[in-house]
Amino acid sequence: MVIKKSRKMGEKVAEQIRKIELRELWAQMEGIPKDTEIVTTCKLGMRAYQAQRILEGAGFKNVKFMDGSISSWPYEIYGEKPF
């Protein structure tokens, strides 16, 4: 699962991508700011959806998951297709 934190429009472009295994999410949740947009993703979408539900249950308000996840991403990442 990948958690992507992005800034508001108009702010200097600043993104942080953190890779967190779903089984480690509870242990690493303290380090994730609750006041930012979070997008979860994985290879097919199931773990991303589970991560979204876990984060929302823990009080995160602006959490989304990428439907279809990386397997449906049509663009190259670092010069190659993700899967």
C-alpha beads as a LAMMPS data file, in Angstrom:
LAMMPS data file: protein, C-alpha beads

83 atoms
82 bonds

1 atom types
1 bond types

-500.0 500.0 xlo xhi
-500.0 500.0 ylo yhi
-500.0 500.0 zlo zhi

Masses

1 110.0

Atoms # bond

1 1 1 0.000 0.000 0.000
2 1 1 1.190 3.503 -0.735
3 1 1 0.000 6.575 1.092
4 1 1 0.348 9.780 -0.883
5 1 1 0.140 13.086 0.918
6 1 1 -0.373 16.166 -1.263
7 1 1 -0.622 19.880 -0.565
8 1 1 -3.499 22.205 -1.407
9 1 1 -3.698 23.863 -4.824
10 1 1 -1.645 27.030 -5.020
11 1 1 0.912 25.886 -2.493
12 1 1 4.397 25.024 -3.570
13 1 1 4.357 21.525 -5.058
14 1 1 5.347 19.242 -2.253
15 1 1 4.405 15.605 -2.149
16 1 1 5.400 12.793 0.091
17 1 1 4.945 9.185 -0.824
18 1 1 5.239 6.617 1.939
19 1 1 5.098 2.890 1.407
20 1 1 3.469 1.133 4.344
21 1 1 2.474 -2.515 4.433
22 1 1 -1.172 -2.946 5.444
23 1 1 -0.154 -5.157 8.368
24 1 1 2.080 -2.299 9.656
25 1 1 -0.487 0.486 9.258
26 1 1 -1.644 0.562 12.904
27 1 1 1.946 0.684 14.155
28 1 1 2.904 3.545 11.814
29 1 1 -0.328 5.538 12.029
30 1 1 1.075 8.001 14.597
31 1 1 3.448 9.410 11.992
32 1 1 0.706 10.192 9.466
33 1 1 -0.765 13.716 9.771
34 1 1 -4.556 13.665 10.165
35 1 1 -4.997 17.073 8.508
36 1 1 -3.828 16.162 5.009
37 1 1 -5.285 14.435 1.970
38 1 1 -4.322 10.766 1.877
39 1 1 -4.672 8.526 -1.157
40 1 1 -4.126 4.815 -0.631
41 1 1 -3.220 2.429 -3.419
42 1 1 -1.906 -1.077 -3.959
43 1 1 -1.660 -3.437 -6.928
44 1 1 -5.381 -4.269 -7.348
45 1 1 -7.300 -2.107 -4.852
46 1 1 -8.437 -4.413 -2.044
47 1 1 -5.655 -3.511 0.420
48 1 1 -6.001 0.176 -0.509
49 1 1 -9.711 0.019 0.324
50 1 1 -8.976 -1.736 3.621
51 1 1 -6.370 0.899 4.474
52 1 1 -8.878 3.664 3.711
53 1 1 -11.429 2.096 6.056
54 1 1 -8.824 1.619 8.819
55 1 1 -7.659 5.242 8.538
56 1 1 -11.215 6.596 8.510
57 1 1 -12.019 4.464 11.559
58 1 1 -9.017 6.012 13.312
59 1 1 -10.325 9.533 12.702
60 1 1 -8.666 10.544 9.430
61 1 1 -11.156 12.696 7.498
62 1 1 -9.719 13.144 3.988
63 1 1 -8.838 9.607 2.895
64 1 1 -9.408 8.200 -0.572
65 1 1 -8.364 5.040 -2.325
66 1 1 -7.462 4.802 -5.983
67 1 1 -10.171 2.633 -7.525
68 1 1 -8.516 -0.113 -9.553
69 1 1 -5.222 0.951 -7.986
70 1 1 -1.896 0.741 -9.769
71 1 1 -3.026 -2.027 -12.135
72 1 1 -5.419 0.432 -13.816
73 1 1 -2.981 3.385 -13.865
74 1 1 -2.527 4.179 -17.585
75 1 1 0.659 6.244 -17.300
76 1 1 4.317 5.362 -17.055
77 1 1 6.060 5.799 -13.735
78 1 1 9.765 6.518 -13.969
79 1 1 9.741 5.557 -17.650
80 1 1 7.864 2.259 -17.400
81 1 1 4.368 0.905 -16.857
82 1 1 3.787 -0.012 -13.198
83 1 1 2.450 -3.553 -13.907

Bonds

1 1 1 2
2 1 2 3
3 1 3 4
4 1 4 5
5 1 5 6
6 1 6 7
7 1 7 8
8 1 8 9
9 1 9 10
10 1 10 11
11 1 11 12
12 1 12 13
13 1 13 14
14 1 14 15
15 1 15 16
16 1 16 17
17 1 17 18
18 1 18 19
19 1 19 20
20 1 20 21
21 1 21 22
22 1 22 23
23 1 23 24
24 1 24 25
25 1 25 26
26 1 26 27
27 1 27 28
28 1 28 29
29 1 29 30
30 1 30 31
31 1 31 32
32 1 32 33
33 1 33 34
34 1 34 35
35 1 35 36
36 1 36 37
37 1 37 38
38 1 38 39
39 1 39 40
40 1 40 41
41 1 41 42
42 1 42 43
43 1 43 44
44 1 44 45
45 1 45 46
46 1 46 47
47 1 47 48
48 1 48 49
49 1 49 50
50 1 50 51
51 1 51 52
52 1 52 53
53 1 53 54
54 1 54 55
55 1 55 56
56 1 56 57
57 1 57 58
58 1 58 59
59 1 59 60
60 1 60 61
61 1 61 62
62 1 62 63
63 1 63 64
64 1 64 65
65 1 65 66
66 1 66 67
67 1 67 68
68 1 68 69
69 1 69 70
70 1 70 71
71 1 71 72
72 1 72 73
73 1 73 74
74 1 74 75
75 1 75 76
76 1 76 77
77 1 77 78
78 1 78 79
79 1 79 80
80 1 80 81
81 1 81 82
82 1 82 83
